[in-house]
Amino acid sequence: MCMRLVAWRLIHLCQGHLHTYRLCDDVWTFIVKNPNFKMESNEMVSAQRIKIIACKNGDAVEAGKK
């Protein structure tokens, strides 16, 4: 799944304050404070803080490179 699609899904399913983001060795780390998630059943779930870690798939092709 490409990062654009993942980002689009997070933006549309999660609302909160992006507190910290970093990239180190092709691993993204995002810390979101006070997130609210809308579940498939339209139920809202919230938390004080979440950490999202995303890493590059070894088979992934970078944009513009083949």
Secondary structure, 3 states (H helix, E strand, C coil): CCHHHHHHHHHHHEEEEEEEEEEECCEEEEEEEEEEEECCCCCEEECCEEEEEEECCCCCCCCCCC
